[in-house]
């Protein structure tokens, strides 16, 4: 996707979730929107922090790990470091958790409320090196929209 594609996708996301007061429904629709828009992905969804543990939220793809501790795997590292993780080859990532053995590359973007990490947006691909810098920036743009639109719900 191009930068322009991500801007258009972001507008669609904002319109889809604006003034909808249901977190699960909004995240389900967001994951479905991304599933339909992003090419060559095999999983997209959310993990939300509950009692200090990432718990599986709405997603599209094969069944996934239910709990991930901060600091473990790509998702847990994104939470612990509070920064986006873009991993071209997850098999080379220390402590990678293989929820889907087919996944080879991954981008995980932290989600915040009041400056604190409350969850992550996670996108996986079976293609090594699938995600570009444009993808990382585009997914971060989408995450900021989710934070803004869902602030009271996250």
Phi and psi in radians as a Rosetta constraint file:
Dihedral C 1 N 2 CA 2 C 2 CIRCULARHARMONIC -1.582 0.35
Dihedral N 2 CA 2 C 2 N 3 CIRCULARHARMONIC 2.987 0.35
Dihedral C 2 N 3 CA 3 C 3 CIRCULARHARMONIC -1.016 0.35
Dihedral N 3 CA 3 C 3 N 4 CIRCULARHARMONIC -0.737 0.35
Dihedral C 3 N 4 CA 4 C 4 CIRCULARHARMONIC -1.099 0.35
Dihedral N 4 CA 4 C 4 N 5 CIRCULARHARMONIC -0.704 0.35
Dihedral C 4 N 5 CA 5 C 5 CIRCULARHARMONIC -1.039 0.35
Dihedral N 5 CA 5 C 5 N 6 CIRCULARHARMONIC -0.757 0.35
Dihedral C 5 N 6 CA 6 C 6 CIRCULARHARMONIC -1.154 0.35
Dihedral N 6 CA 6 C 6 N 7 CIRCULARHARMONIC -0.661 0.35
Dihedral C 6 N 7 CA 7 C 7 CIRCULARHARMONIC -1.079 0.35
Dihedral N 7 CA 7 C 7 N 8 CIRCULARHARMONIC -0.758 0.35
Dihedral C 7 N 8 CA 8 C 8 CIRCULARHARMONIC -1.145 0.35
Dihedral N 8 CA 8 C 8 N 9 CIRCULARHARMONIC -0.727 0.35
Dihedral C 8 N 9 CA 9 C 9 CIRCULARHARMONIC -1.086 0.35
Dihedral N 9 CA 9 C 9 N 10 CIRCULARHARMONIC -0.676 0.35
Dihedral C 9 N 10 CA 10 C 10 CIRCULARHARMONIC -1.119 0.35
Dihedral N 10 CA 10 C 10 N 11 CIRCULARHARMONIC -0.705 0.35
Dihedral C 10 N 11 CA 11 C 11 CIRCULARHARMONIC -1.100 0.35
Dihedral N 11 CA 11 C 11 N 12 CIRCULARHARMONIC -0.716 0.35
Dihedral C 11 N 12 CA 12 C 12 CIRCULARHARMONIC -1.102 0.35
Dihedral N 12 CA 12 C 12 N 13 CIRCULARHARMONIC -0.762 0.35
Dihedral C 12 N 13 CA 13 C 13 CIRCULARHARMONIC -1.059 0.35
Dihedral N 13 CA 13 C 13 N 14 CIRCULARHARMONIC -0.843 0.35
Dihedral C 13 N 14 CA 14 C 14 CIRCULARHARMONIC -1.031 0.35
Dihedral N 14 CA 14 C 14 N 15 CIRCULARHARMONIC -0.763 0.35
Dihedral C 14 N 15 CA 15 C 15 CIRCULARHARMONIC -1.158 0.35
Dihedral N 15 CA 15 C 15 N 16 CIRCULARHARMONIC -0.623 0.35
Dihedral C 15 N 16 CA 16 C 16 CIRCULARHARMONIC -1.174 0.35
Dihedral N 16 CA 16 C 16 N 17 CIRCULARHARMONIC -0.653 0.35
Dihedral C 16 N 17 CA 17 C 17 CIRCULARHARMONIC -1.862 0.35
Dihedral N 17 CA 17 C 17 N 18 CIRCULARHARMONIC -0.137 0.35
Dihedral C 17 N 18 CA 18 C 18 CIRCULARHARMONIC -1.027 0.35
Dihedral N 18 CA 18 C 18 N 19 CIRCULARHARMONIC 2.233 0.35
Dihedral C 18 N 19 CA 19 C 19 CIRCULARHARMONIC 1.070 0.35
Dihedral N 19 CA 19 C 19 N 20 CIRCULARHARMONIC 0.390 0.35
Dihedral C 19 N 20 CA 20 C 20 CIRCULARHARMONIC -1.735 0.35
Dihedral N 20 CA 20 C 20 N 21 CIRCULARHARMONIC 2.004 0.35
Dihedral C 20 N 21 CA 21 C 21 CIRCULARHARMONIC -1.537 0.35
Dihedral N 21 CA 21 C 21 N 22 CIRCULARHARMONIC 0.627 0.35
Dihedral C 21 N 22 CA 22 C 22 CIRCULARHARMONIC -2.315 0.35
Dihedral N 22 CA 22 C 22 N 23 CIRCULARHARMONIC 1.879 0.35
Dihedral C 22 N 23 CA 23 C 23 CIRCULARHARMONIC -1.030 0.35
Dihedral N 23 CA 23 C 23 N 24 CIRCULARHARMONIC -0.900 0.35
Dihedral C 23 N 24 CA 24 C 24 CIRCULARHARMONIC -1.052 0.35
Dihedral N 24 CA 24 C 24 N 25 CIRCULARHARMONIC -0.786 0.35
Dihedral C 24 N 25 CA 25 C 25 CIRCULARHARMONIC -1.090 0.35
Dihedral N 25 CA 25 C 25 N 26 CIRCULARHARMONIC -0.730 0.35
Dihedral C 25 N 26 CA 26 C 26 CIRCULARHARMONIC -1.136 0.35
Dihedral N 26 CA 26 C 26 N 27 CIRCULARHARMONIC -0.763 0.35
Dihedral C 26 N 27 CA 27 C 27 CIRCULARHARMONIC -1.220 0.35
Dihedral N 27 CA 27 C 27 N 28 CIRCULARHARMONIC -0.583 0.35
Dihedral C 27 N 28 CA 28 C 28 CIRCULARHARMONIC -1.121 0.35
Dihedral N 28 CA 28 C 28 N 29 CIRCULARHARMONIC -0.804 0.35
Dihedral C 28 N 29 CA 29 C 29 CIRCULARHARMONIC -1.155 0.35
Dihedral N 29 CA 29 C 29 N 30 CIRCULARHARMONIC -0.665 0.35
Dihedral C 29 N 30 CA 30 C 30 CIRCULARHARMONIC -1.095 0.35
Dihedral N 30 CA 30 C 30 N 31 CIRCULARHARMONIC -0.770 0.35
Dihedral C 30 N 31 CA 31 C 31 CIRCULARHARMONIC -1.160 0.35
Dihedral N 31 CA 31 C 31 N 32 CIRCULARHARMONIC -0.653 0.35
Dihedral C 31 N 32 CA 32 C 32 CIRCULARHARMONIC -1.152 0.35
Dihedral N 32 CA 32 C 32 N 33 CIRCULARHARMONIC -0.704 0.35
Dihedral C 32 N 33 CA 33 C 33 CIRCULARHARMONIC -1.062 0.35
Dihedral N 33 CA 33 C 33 N 34 CIRCULARHARMONIC -0.817 0.35
Dihedral C 33 N 34 CA 34 C 34 CIRCULARHARMONIC -1.164 0.35
Dihedral N 34 CA 34 C 34 N 35 CIRCULARHARMONIC -0.690 0.35
Dihedral C 34 N 35 CA 35 C 35 CIRCULARHARMONIC -1.009 0.35
Dihedral N 35 CA 35 C 35 N 36 CIRCULARHARMONIC -0.715 0.35
Dihedral C 35 N 36 CA 36 C 36 CIRCULARHARMONIC -1.352 0.35
Dihedral N 36 CA 36 C 36 N 37 CIRCULARHARMONIC -0.435 0.35
Dihedral C 36 N 37 CA 37 C 37 CIRCULARHARMONIC -1.644 0.35
Dihedral N 37 CA 37 C 37 N 38 CIRCULARHARMONIC -0.594 0.35
Dihedral C 37 N 38 CA 38 C 38 CIRCULARHARMONIC -1.551 0.35
Dihedral N 38 CA 38 C 38 N 39 CIRCULARHARMONIC 2.329 0.35
Dihedral C 38 N 39 CA 39 C 39 CIRCULARHARMONIC -1.595 0.35
Dihedral N 39 CA 39 C 39 N 40 CIRCULARHARMONIC 2.681 0.35
Dihedral C 39 N 40 CA 40 C 40 CIRCULARHARMONIC 0.969 0.35
Dihedral N 40 CA 40 C 40 N 41 CIRCULARHARMONIC 0.765 0.35
Dihedral C 40 N 41 CA 41 C 41 CIRCULARHARMONIC -2.059 0.35
Dihedral N 41 CA 41 C 41 N 42 CIRCULARHARMONIC 2.680 0.35
Dihedral C 41 N 42 CA 42 C 42 CIRCULARHARMONIC -2.108 0.35
Dihedral N 42 CA 42 C 42 N 43 CIRCULARHARMONIC -0.008 0.35
Dihedral C 42 N 43 CA 43 C 43 CIRCULARHARMONIC -2.864 0.35
Dihedral N 43 CA 43 C 43 N 44 CIRCULARHARMONIC 2.426 0.35
Dihedral C 43 N 44 CA 44 C 44 CIRCULARHARMONIC -2.619 0.35
Dihedral N 44 CA 44 C 44 N 45 CIRCULARHARMONIC 2.333 0.35
Dihedral C 44 N 45 CA 45 C 45 CIRCULARHARMONIC 3.108 0.35
Dihedral N 45 CA 45 C 45 N 46 CIRCULARHARMONIC -2.818 0.35
Dihedral C 45 N 46 CA 46 C 46 CIRCULARHARMONIC -2.291 0.35
Dihedral N 46 CA 46 C 46 N 47 CIRCULARHARMONIC 2.539 0.35
Dihedral C 46 N 47 CA 47 C 47 CIRCULARHARMONIC -2.116 0.35
Dihedral N 47 CA 47 C 47 N 48 CIRCULARHARMONIC 2.387 0.35
Dihedral C 47 N 48 CA 48 C 48 CIRCULARHARMONIC -2.091 0.35
Dihedral N 48 CA 48 C 48 N 49 CIRCULARHARMONIC 2.424 0.35
Dihedral C 48 N 49 CA 49 C 49 CIRCULARHARMONIC -1.253 0.35
Dihedral N 49 CA 49 C 49 N 50 CIRCULARHARMONIC 2.216 0.35
Dihedral C 49 N 50 CA 50 C 50 CIRCULARHARMONIC -2.352 0.35
Dihedral N 50 CA 50 C 50 N 51 CIRCULARHARMONIC 2.070 0.35
Dihedral C 50 N 51 CA 51 C 51 CIRCULARHARMONIC 0.904 0.35
Dihedral N 51 CA 51 C 51 N 52 CIRCULARHARMONIC 0.728 0.35
Dihedral C 51 N 52 CA 52 C 52 CIRCULARHARMONIC 1.387 0.35
Dihedral N 52 CA 52 C 52 N 53 CIRCULARHARMONIC 0.144 0.35
Dihedral C 52 N 53 CA 53 C 53 CIRCULARHARMONIC -2.215 0.35
Dihedral N 53 CA 53 C 53 N 54 CIRCULARHARMONIC 2.415 0.35
Dihedral C 53 N 54 CA 54 C 54 CIRCULARHARMONIC -1.285 0.35
Dihedral N 54 CA 54 C 54 N 55 CIRCULARHARMONIC 2.199 0.35
Dihedral C 54 N 55 CA 55 C 55 CIRCULARHARMONIC -2.045 0.35
Dihedral N 55 CA 55 C 55 N 56 CIRCULARHARMONIC 2.379 0.35
Dihedral C 55 N 56 CA 56 C 56 CIRCULARHARMONIC -0.953 0.35
Dihedral N 56 CA 56 C 56 N 57 CIRCULARHARMONIC 2.291 0.35
Dihedral C 56 N 57 CA 57 C 57 CIRCULARHARMONIC -2.019 0.35
Dihedral N 57 CA 57 C 57 N 58 CIRCULARHARMONIC -2.803 0.35
Dihedral C 57 N 58 CA 58 C 58 CIRCULARHARMONIC -1.011 0.35
Dihedral N 58 CA 58 C 58 N 59 CIRCULARHARMONIC 2.468 0.35
Dihedral C 58 N 59 CA 59 C 59 CIRCULARHARMONIC -2.765 0.35
Dihedral N 59 CA 59 C 59 N 60 CIRCULARHARMONIC 2.970 0.35
Dihedral C 59 N 60 CA 60 C 60 CIRCULARHARMONIC -2.223 0.35
Dihedral N 60 CA 60 C 60 N 61 CIRCULARHARMONIC 2.307 0.35
Dihedral C 60 N 61 CA 61 C 61 CIRCULARHARMONIC 2.334 0.35
Dihedral N 61 CA 61 C 61 N 62 CIRCULARHARMONIC -2.906 0.35
Dihedral C 61 N 62 CA 62 C 62 CIRCULARHARMONIC -1.247 0.35
Dihedral N 62 CA 62 C 62 N 63 CIRCULARHARMONIC 2.817 0.35
Dihedral C 62 N 63 CA 63 C 63 CIRCULARHARMONIC -0.904 0.35
Dihedral N 63 CA 63 C 63 N 64 CIRCULARHARMONIC 2.583 0.35
Dihedral C 63 N 64 CA 64 C 64 CIRCULARHARMONIC -2.245 0.35
Dihedral N 64 CA 64 C 64 N 65 CIRCULARHARMONIC 2.983 0.35
Dihedral C 64 N 65 CA 65 C 65 CIRCULARHARMONIC -1.017 0.35
Dihedral N 65 CA 65 C 65 N 66 CIRCULARHARMONIC 2.442 0.35
Dihedral C 65 N 66 CA 66 C 66 CIRCULARHARMONIC -1.512 0.35
Dihedral N 66 CA 66 C 66 N 67 CIRCULARHARMONIC -0.714 0.35
Dihedral C 66 N 67 CA 67 C 67 CIRCULARHARMONIC -2.235 0.35
Dihedral N 67 CA 67 C 67 N 68 CIRCULARHARMONIC 2.442 0.35
Dihedral C 67 N 68 CA 68 C 68 CIRCULARHARMONIC -2.365 0.35
Dihedral N 68 CA 68 C 68 N 69 CIRCULARHARMONIC 2.227 0.35
Dihedral C 68 N 69 CA 69 C 69 CIRCULARHARMONIC -1.448 0.35
Dihedral N 69 CA 69 C 69 N 70 CIRCULARHARMONIC 2.473 0.35
Dihedral C 69 N 70 CA 70 C 70 CIRCULARHARMONIC -0.908 0.35
Dihedral N 70 CA 70 C 70 N 71 CIRCULARHARMONIC 2.398 0.35
Dihedral C 70 N 71 CA 71 C 71 CIRCULARHARMONIC 1.612 0.35
Dihedral N 71 CA 71 C 71 N 72 CIRCULARHARMONIC -0.217 0.35
Dihedral C 71 N 72 CA 72 C 72 CIRCULARHARMONIC -1.806 0.35
Dihedral N 72 CA 72 C 72 N 73 CIRCULARHARMONIC 2.332 0.35
Dihedral C 72 N 73 CA 73 C 73 CIRCULARHARMONIC 1.134 0.35
Dihedral N 73 CA 73 C 73 N 74 CIRCULARHARMONIC -3.031 0.35
Dihedral C 73 N 74 CA 74 C 74 CIRCULARHARMONIC -1.208 0.35
Dihedral N 74 CA 74 C 74 N 75 CIRCULARHARMONIC -0.759 0.35
Dihedral C 74 N 75 CA 75 C 75 CIRCULARHARMONIC -1.113 0.35
Dihedral N 75 CA 75 C 75 N 76 CIRCULARHARMONIC -0.832 0.35
Dihedral C 75 N 76 CA 76 C 76 CIRCULARHARMONIC -1.125 0.35
Dihedral N 76 CA 76 C 76 N 77 CIRCULARHARMONIC -0.586 0.35
Dihedral C 76 N 77 CA 77 C 77 CIRCULARHARMONIC -1.188 0.35
Dihedral N 77 CA 77 C 77 N 78 CIRCULARHARMONIC -0.708 0.35
Dihedral C 77 N 78 CA 78 C 78 CIRCULARHARMONIC -1.036 0.35
Dihedral N 78 CA 78 C 78 N 79 CIRCULARHARMONIC -0.695 0.35
Dihedral C 78 N 79 CA 79 C 79 CIRCULARHARMONIC -1.201 0.35
Dihedral N 79 CA 79 C 79 N 80 CIRCULARHARMONIC -0.872 0.35
Dihedral C 79 N 80 CA 80 C 80 CIRCULARHARMONIC -1.066 0.35
Dihedral N 80 CA 80 C 80 N 81 CIRCULARHARMONIC -0.717 0.35
Dihedral C 80 N 81 CA 81 C 81 CIRCULARHARMONIC -1.585 0.35
Dihedral N 81 CA 81 C 81 N 82 CIRCULARHARMONIC -0.176 0.35
Dihedral C 81 N 82 CA 82 C 82 CIRCULARHARMONIC 0.879 0.35
Dihedral N 82 CA 82 C 82 N 83 CIRCULARHARMONIC 0.866 0.35
Dihedral C 82 N 83 CA 83 C 83 CIRCULARHARMONIC -2.679 0.35
Dihedral N 83 CA 83 C 83 N 84 CIRCULARHARMONIC 2.656 0.35
Dihedral C 83 N 84 CA 84 C 84 CIRCULARHARMONIC -1.040 0.35
Dihedral N 84 CA 84 C 84 N 85 CIRCULARHARMONIC 2.404 0.35
Dihedral C 84 N 85 CA 85 C 85 CIRCULARHARMONIC -1.961 0.35
Dihedral N 85 CA 85 C 85 N 86 CIRCULARHARMONIC 2.102 0.35
Dihedral C 85 N 86 CA 86 C 86 CIRCULARHARMONIC -2.056 0.35
Dihedral N 86 CA 86 C 86 N 87 CIRCULARHARMONIC 1.939 0.35
Dihedral C 86 N 87 CA 87 C 87 CIRCULARHARMONIC -2.046 0.35
Dihedral N 87 CA 87 C 87 N 88 CIRCULARHARMONIC 1.942 0.35
Dihedral C 87 N 88 CA 88 C 88 CIRCULARHARMONIC -1.201 0.35
Dihedral N 88 CA 88 C 88 N 89 CIRCULARHARMONIC -0.525 0.35
Dihedral C 88 N 89 CA 89 C 89 CIRCULARHARMONIC -2.472 0.35
Dihedral N 89 CA 89 C 89 N 90 CIRCULARHARMONIC 1.768 0.35
Dihedral C 89 N 90 CA 90 C 90 CIRCULARHARMONIC -1.126 0.35
Dihedral N 90 CA 90 C 90 N 91 CIRCULARHARMONIC -0.389 0.35
Dihedral C 90 N 91 CA 91 C 91 CIRCULARHARMONIC -1.165 0.35
Dihedral N 91 CA 91 C 91 N 92 CIRCULARHARMONIC -0.337 0.35
Dihedral C 91 N 92 CA 92 C 92 CIRCULARHARMONIC -1.719 0.35
Dihedral N 92 CA 92 C 92 N 93 CIRCULARHARMONIC 0.025 0.35
Dihedral C 92 N 93 CA 93 C 93 CIRCULARHARMONIC -1.521 0.35
Dihedral N 93 CA 93 C 93 N 94 CIRCULARHARMONIC 2.133 0.35
Dihedral C 93 N 94 CA 94 C 94 CIRCULARHARMONIC -1.026 0.35
Dihedral N 94 CA 94 C 94 N 95 CIRCULARHARMONIC 2.208 0.35
Dihedral C 94 N 95 CA 95 C 95 CIRCULARHARMONIC 1.372 0.35
Dihedral N 95 CA 95 C 95 N 96 CIRCULARHARMONIC 0.260 0.35
Dihedral C 95 N 96 CA 96 C 96 CIRCULARHARMONIC -0.941 0.35
Dihedral N 96 CA 96 C 96 N 97 CIRCULARHARMONIC 2.388 0.35
Dihedral C 96 N 97 CA 97 C 97 CIRCULARHARMONIC -1.804 0.35
Dihedral N 97 CA 97 C 97 N 98 CIRCULARHARMONIC 2.052 0.35
Dihedral C 97 N 98 CA 98 C 98 CIRCULARHARMONIC -1.553 0.35
Dihedral N 98 CA 98 C 98 N 99 CIRCULARHARMONIC 1.399 0.35
Dihedral C 98 N 99 CA 99 C 99 CIRCULARHARMONIC -1.181 0.35
Dihedral N 99 CA 99 C 99 N 100 CIRCULARHARMONIC -0.700 0.35
Dihedral C 99 N 100 CA 100 C 100 CIRCULARHARMONIC -2.193 0.35
Dihedral N 100 CA 100 C 100 N 101 CIRCULARHARMONIC 1.969 0.35
Dihedral C 100 N 101 CA 101 C 101 CIRCULARHARMONIC -1.048 0.35
Dihedral N 101 CA 101 C 101 N 102 CIRCULARHARMONIC -0.323 0.35
Dihedral C 101 N 102 CA 102 C 102 CIRCULARHARMONIC -1.361 0.35
Dihedral N 102 CA 102 C 102 N 103 CIRCULARHARMONIC -0.363 0.35
Dihedral C 102 N 103 CA 103 C 103 CIRCULARHARMONIC -1.156 0.35
Dihedral N 103 CA 103 C 103 N 104 CIRCULARHARMONIC 2.368 0.35
Dihedral C 103 N 104 CA 104 C 104 CIRCULARHARMONIC -2.177 0.35
Dihedral N 104 CA 104 C 104 N 105 CIRCULARHARMONIC -0.476 0.35
Dihedral C 104 N 105 CA 105 C 105 CIRCULARHARMONIC -2.358 0.35
Dihedral N 105 CA 105 C 105 N 106 CIRCULARHARMONIC 2.765 0.35
Dihedral C 105 N 106 CA 106 C 106 CIRCULARHARMONIC -2.743 0.35
Dihedral N 106 CA 106 C 106 N 107 CIRCULARHARMONIC 2.538 0.35
Dihedral C 106 N 107 CA 107 C 107 CIRCULARHARMONIC -2.219 0.35
Dihedral N 107 CA 107 C 107 N 108 CIRCULARHARMONIC 2.283 0.35
Dihedral C 107 N 108 CA 108 C 108 CIRCULARHARMONIC -2.240 0.35
Dihedral N 108 CA 108 C 108 N 109 CIRCULARHARMONIC 2.181 0.35
Dihedral C 108 N 109 CA 109 C 109 CIRCULARHARMONIC -2.032 0.35
Dihedral N 109 CA 109 C 109 N 110 CIRCULARHARMONIC 2.140 0.35
Dihedral C 109 N 110 CA 110 C 110 CIRCULARHARMONIC -1.125 0.35
Dihedral N 110 CA 110 C 110 N 111 CIRCULARHARMONIC 2.537 0.35
Dihedral C 110 N 111 CA 111 C 111 CIRCULARHARMONIC -1.936 0.35
Dihedral N 111 CA 111 C 111 N 112 CIRCULARHARMONIC 2.452 0.35
Dihedral C 111 N 112 CA 112 C 112 CIRCULARHARMONIC -2.159 0.35
Dihedral N 112 CA 112 C 112 N 113 CIRCULARHARMONIC 2.691 0.35
Dihedral C 112 N 113 CA 113 C 113 CIRCULARHARMONIC -2.392 0.35
Dihedral N 113 CA 113 C 113 N 114 CIRCULARHARMONIC 2.217 0.35
Dihedral C 113 N 114 CA 114 C 114 CIRCULARHARMONIC 0.906 0.35
Dihedral N 114 CA 114 C 114 N 115 CIRCULARHARMONIC 0.679 0.35
Dihedral C 114 N 115 CA 115 C 115 CIRCULARHARMONIC 1.424 0.35
Dihedral N 115 CA 115 C 115 N 116 CIRCULARHARMONIC 0.000 0.35
Dihedral C 115 N 116 CA 116 C 116 CIRCULARHARMONIC -1.949 0.35
Dihedral N 116 CA 116 C 116 N 117 CIRCULARHARMONIC 2.478 0.35
Dihedral C 116 N 117 CA 117 C 117 CIRCULARHARMONIC -1.179 0.35
Dihedral N 117 CA 117 C 117 N 118 CIRCULARHARMONIC 2.268 0.35
Dihedral C 117 N 118 CA 118 C 118 CIRCULARHARMONIC -2.136 0.35
Dihedral N 118 CA 118 C 118 N 119 CIRCULARHARMONIC -0.094 0.35
Dihedral C 118 N 119 CA 119 C 119 CIRCULARHARMONIC 3.011 0.35
Dihedral N 119 CA 119 C 119 N 120 CIRCULARHARMONIC -2.990 0.35
Dihedral C 119 N 120 CA 120 C 120 CIRCULARHARMONIC -2.491 0.35
Dihedral N 120 CA 120 C 120 N 121 CIRCULARHARMONIC 2.654 0.35
Dihedral C 120 N 121 CA 121 C 121 CIRCULARHARMONIC -1.708 0.35
Dihedral N 121 CA 121 C 121 N 122 CIRCULARHARMONIC 2.209 0.35
Dihedral C 121 N 122 CA 122 C 122 CIRCULARHARMONIC -2.161 0.35
Dihedral N 122 CA 122 C 122 N 123 CIRCULARHARMONIC 2.243 0.35
Dihedral C 122 N 123 CA 123 C 123 CIRCULARHARMONIC -2.272 0.35
Dihedral N 123 CA 123 C 123 N 124 CIRCULARHARMONIC 2.212 0.35
Dihedral C 123 N 124 CA 124 C 124 CIRCULARHARMONIC -2.071 0.35
Dihedral N 124 CA 124 C 124 N 125 CIRCULARHARMONIC 2.687 0.35
Dihedral C 124 N 125 CA 125 C 125 CIRCULARHARMONIC -2.423 0.35
Dihedral N 125 CA 125 C 125 N 126 CIRCULARHARMONIC 2.566 0.35
Dihedral C 125 N 126 CA 126 C 126 CIRCULARHARMONIC -1.375 0.35
Dihedral N 126 CA 126 C 126 N 127 CIRCULARHARMONIC -0.113 0.35
Dihedral C 126 N 127 CA 127 C 127 CIRCULARHARMONIC -1.690 0.35
Dihedral N 127 CA 127 C 127 N 128 CIRCULARHARMONIC 2.105 0.35
Dihedral C 127 N 128 CA 128 C 128 CIRCULARHARMONIC -1.048 0.35
Dihedral N 128 CA 128 C 128 N 129 CIRCULARHARMONIC 2.464 0.35
Dihedral C 128 N 129 CA 129 C 129 CIRCULARHARMONIC 1.168 0.35
Dihedral N 129 CA 129 C 129 N 130 CIRCULARHARMONIC 0.385 0.35
Dihedral C 129 N 130 CA 130 C 130 CIRCULARHARMONIC -1.104 0.35
Dihedral N 130 CA 130 C 130 N 131 CIRCULARHARMONIC -0.586 0.35
Dihedral C 130 N 131 CA 131 C 131 CIRCULARHARMONIC -1.732 0.35
Dihedral N 131 CA 131 C 131 N 132 CIRCULARHARMONIC 2.229 0.35
Dihedral C 131 N 132 CA 132 C 132 CIRCULARHARMONIC -1.654 0.35
Dihedral N 132 CA 132 C 132 N 133 CIRCULARHARMONIC 3.097 0.35
Dihedral C 132 N 133 CA 133 C 133 CIRCULARHARMONIC -1.108 0.35
Dihedral N 133 CA 133 C 133 N 134 CIRCULARHARMONIC -0.627 0.35
Dihedral C 133 N 134 CA 134 C 134 CIRCULARHARMONIC -1.072 0.35
Dihedral N 134 CA 134 C 134 N 135 CIRCULARHARMONIC -0.718 0.35
Dihedral C 134 N 135 CA 135 C 135 CIRCULARHARMONIC -1.103 0.35
Dihedral N 135 CA 135 C 135 N 136 CIRCULARHARMONIC -0.798 0.35
Dihedral C 135 N 136 CA 136 C 136 CIRCULARHARMONIC -1.021 0.35
Dihedral N 136 CA 136 C 136 N 137 CIRCULARHARMONIC -0.862 0.35
Dihedral C 136 N 137 CA 137 C 137 CIRCULARHARMONIC -1.130 0.35
Dihedral N 137 CA 137 C 137 N 138 CIRCULARHARMONIC -0.688 0.35
Dihedral C 137 N 138 CA 138 C 138 CIRCULARHARMONIC -1.127 0.35
Dihedral N 138 CA 138 C 138 N 139 CIRCULARHARMONIC -0.738 0.35
Dihedral C 138 N 139 CA 139 C 139 CIRCULARHARMONIC -1.194 0.35
Dihedral N 139 CA 139 C 139 N 140 CIRCULARHARMONIC -0.606 0.35
Dihedral C 139 N 140 CA 140 C 140 CIRCULARHARMONIC -1.145 0.35
Dihedral N 140 CA 140 C 140 N 141 CIRCULARHARMONIC -0.680 0.35
Dihedral C 140 N 141 CA 141 C 141 CIRCULARHARMONIC -1.039 0.35
Dihedral N 141 CA 141 C 141 N 142 CIRCULARHARMONIC -0.790 0.35
Dihedral C 141 N 142 CA 142 C 142 CIRCULARHARMONIC -1.099 0.35
Dihedral N 142 CA 142 C 142 N 143 CIRCULARHARMONIC -0.705 0.35
Dihedral C 142 N 143 CA 143 C 143 CIRCULARHARMONIC -1.102 0.35
Dihedral N 143 CA 143 C 143 N 144 CIRCULARHARMONIC -0.701 0.35
Dihedral C 143 N 144 CA 144 C 144 CIRCULARHARMONIC -1.120 0.35
Dihedral N 144 CA 144 C 144 N 145 CIRCULARHARMONIC -0.644 0.35
Dihedral C 144 N 145 CA 145 C 145 CIRCULARHARMONIC -1.141 0.35
Dihedral N 145 CA 145 C 145 N 146 CIRCULARHARMONIC -0.767 0.35
Dihedral C 145 N 146 CA 146 C 146 CIRCULARHARMONIC -1.020 0.35
Dihedral N 146 CA 146 C 146 N 147 CIRCULARHARMONIC -0.797 0.35
Dihedral C 146 N 147 CA 147 C 147 CIRCULARHARMONIC -1.027 0.35
Dihedral N 147 CA 147 C 147 N 148 CIRCULARHARMONIC -0.806 0.35
Dihedral C 147 N 148 CA 148 C 148 CIRCULARHARMONIC -1.156 0.35
Dihedral N 148 CA 148 C 148 N 149 CIRCULARHARMONIC -0.854 0.35
Dihedral C 148 N 149 CA 149 C 149 CIRCULARHARMONIC -1.276 0.35
Dihedral N 149 CA 149 C 149 N 150 CIRCULARHARMONIC -0.505 0.35
Dihedral C 149 N 150 CA 150 C 150 CIRCULARHARMONIC -1.940 0.35
Dihedral N 150 CA 150 C 150 N 151 CIRCULARHARMONIC 0.268 0.35
Dihedral C 150 N 151 CA 151 C 151 CIRCULARHARMONIC -0.859 0.35
Dihedral N 151 CA 151 C 151 N 152 CIRCULARHARMONIC -0.790 0.35
Dihedral C 151 N 152 CA 152 C 152 CIRCULARHARMONIC -1.251 0.35
Dihedral N 152 CA 152 C 152 N 153 CIRCULARHARMONIC -0.279 0.35
Dihedral C 152 N 153 CA 153 C 153 CIRCULARHARMONIC -1.764 0.35
Dihedral N 153 CA 153 C 153 N 154 CIRCULARHARMONIC -0.455 0.35
